[in-house]
């Protein structure tokens, strides 16, 4: 196993012709895809899983605060993983920030991505004059301060809000676990990088087909953002809003989300 693979806990499952790369969002790790993996293997795909640097499953010594102060740092990691695995084409199924990571990577190497399935994706979280991202600056300042002052307490409060369930649900417990696993200073740095990012200006440069999938109700990403992506991405795109609730519907509503993800993995816009 190469250095990059080892650092990102890369796992390869199955031996099908088609490469499906699964990329997780903030506060989770590759375990967030546990409901999807068996279905993809049944479909005879080769499934590639990895952890973003900073996830609780990665070595915190590898986390370079400067490199990961921009989303581009993560995009270079994704390209390095694909290069080390000698992947010449894949479908990227990416949740939350990883969908934008994939979008950036695809601008550099569009040949590597036959399509990106974007789940709960946002190019900017802050509201702007002509843009609704869902958060005011004051909201984010409070969020960062809460993370700084008592990370464990913040996790306990944030997990049910993000998942959209009660504290006793398995999905909330699962998200709490992966959030707790992150080193608090790294979690704060990652959250600041994500929530302060504004990637609207690069959307037009994304030429690979994008399937935009969104929960009807999501604390982190308002539904209007999916339409904004659809209007501004440079390539072909489709949008599907699901009846699910929360920012991690692949954990909280697998019965709703798995058939939708499978359909978009199988279906090509260009056909």
N, C-alpha and C positions, 0 to 999 in steps of 0.2 A: 504493500500500500504506500502511495506517495505521501509526501509531507502535507500537501493541501488536503488530501482525502482524510488523513489522520486528524488534522486540526479541526476539520468540520464534521467529524464522525460520519463520513459518507458510507451509506449502505446501498448495495445493489441487490434487488430482489427480482427473480424471474429472468427469463432469457428470450423474451419476445423480440420481434423485429423493431417495434416502435419504442423509443425512449420517452418515458414520462418522468419529468423532474418535478418533485414536490417541494415547495419552498414555504416555510412557515412565517408568521408575523411576529410582532413584538410580544415578549413575555411568554412565548411558547417555545417548543422545539419540534423535532420531526414527529414526536408521538401524537401531535394534533391530527395527523392523517390516519390514525388507526382504523377508522371506519372505512376509509377509501381504499387502502392498500389491498385487502383481500379481493375486492371487486375488480381492481385493475389487474391483479394476477390471474383472476378467472377469465379476464378478457385477453389474456396472453400478451401483456405488455412487459417491458423491462422497466422496472420502477427504480428511480434514483432518488434517494433521500439524503438530506444534509442539514446541518444546523448552522444558522447564522452565527458569526462570531459575537460573543457576548451572551449568548443563550447559556442557561445554567449548566448545560451538559458540556460546554466547551471549557478549555483551560483559560482562566482569567488572565494568566500571564501573556497570552497571545493577543489580548485586546489592546489595540493601539488607539489611544483616545484621539489622536490627530487624524489617523486614517479614517476612523469611523465617525468623524465629525460631519461627514457628508454621506449622502446615500450612495454616491459613486464608489466609495470604498467597498461597499458590499457588492456592487455590480462587478467590480474587478475580481472579487472572490468567486462569484458565480462563473465568470468566464474562465478563471483559473481551474475550477473544478471540472468544467466541461472539457477543457483542453487536456487536463491530466487523464481524464477518462476516455479521451479520444472520441468524444461524442460529436458527430457531424451534423446531427439534426435532432431536435426534441420538441415535445409539447411541454411547456412550462405551466404548471398549475400552481398559482402563487397567491398567498393570502396576505391581505393588508399591505404593509410596507414592501413586502417581497414582490408584489405586483409592479410597483414602481422601480424596484431594483431590477427586475426582469426587463421592464420597458427601457431603462437606461442601457442595460447590457445589449438589448436587441438593436439599439441605434448603432453601436459599434460593430456588432456581428449579426446582422439580420439573417444571414444564412443558417445560423445555429438554431433558430426558433421557427418551427412551422406555424405555431400560434401560441398566444399567451391566454390562459384562462385566469381572469383576475377576480378574486373573491374579496369583497369588502375593501376595494382599492380607493385611495384618494391622493390627488396631486398636491393638495394643500388643505390643512386642517383649520387654519385661521380664516375668519370672515374677512372679506375685502369689500371695497366699494361696490363692485359689480359681481361679487362671488360669495356664495354661502358655503363655508366649509364646516360650520357647526360649532366653532369655538371663538370666543372673544379672548383678547390677550390676558385679561384678568382671570379667566378660567384656567388658562395654561400656567400663569404665575402661581395660582393656588395649587394646582396639580403638582408642579415642581417643588413647591415649598413643603407640601404634605409628604412627598417622596423623601425629601431631605431630612425632615424632622423625625419621622418614624416610619421607616420603610415597611416594616411588617404590618403595622396598622393600616398603612395606605393600601397594601396588597389586599388585605381583608375587605376593605371598603370598595376597592376598584374592581375586583374580580366579578362580584355579582352585577355591578353596573354594566360592565363590558359584555358579559355573557348574556345578561338580560334574564337571569333566572334567580331562584331563591338560593340562599347560602347553602342549603342542604343538597342541591342538585349535583349530580356526578360531574357535569360539565364545569360548574363553578369550582368544585373541589380540585378538579384537574388543572384548571387555569391558575388557581391559587398556588398549587404545588409548583408549577413551572415558573411562576412569577417569583415565589419565595427562593427558588433555586438560583436566581440571578444575584450577582454581587451588587449591593445597593448602589454603589457609586457608578458601576457600569450601567445598571438599569436606568439611572437618572440621565446619564450621558446619552444613552440610546434614545430614550424618550424625548430629550431635548432636540436631538438630531432629527427625529421623525416629525415631531409636532411643529418645529420651526421651519421645516422644509417647504419650499415653493417650487414645484416642478411643472407648473402650468406651461412655461415657455418651451419645454422640450417635447410636449405631447405631439406636436405636428411632425416631429422627426421620426416618430414611431411608425414604421411601415408594415410590420407584421400584423396579421389578423389578430384582433383582440376580442375575447368573449368576456363581457363585463357582467358579473353576477353579484347580486346585492340582496341583503336582508331588507324587508319592508321597514323594519325599525332597528336602527343601529346607532348607539350612543356616539360612536366615533366617526361614522360616515353617513351623512344624510342622503336620502334617496336621490336628491337633485344632483349630487356629485356624479352618480353613474351616468346621468344624461349629459352632464358637462364633459365627461370623458368621451362619450360616444360622439359628441359634436366636434371635439377638438383633436382626437387622435388622428394621425396622418394616414393610417391604413384603414382597411375595412373593419367594422366592429358591429357587434350585436349586444343588446342589453337584455338581461332577464332579472326582474325583481321577484324574489321568492316570498312566500308567506311566513318565512322564519323571522325570529326576533333575536337581536343581539349581534355582536361583532365576531363571534366564533360559532357560526351556525353549523359548521362541520362537526363540532362537538355537541352543541346543545340541541340541534334538530337534524340528526343524521338521516332520518327517514324522509325528510323533505329534500335535504341537500344532496345526498348521494346520487339519486337518479338524475338530478339537474347537472351535476358535475360530469357524470358519465355521458350524458347526452351531448354536452358541449365538447367533451374530449373526442367523442366519435364523429361529431358533425362539423363539417368544414363550411365556412361562409362562402368560399369561392366555388363550391360545387354548383 
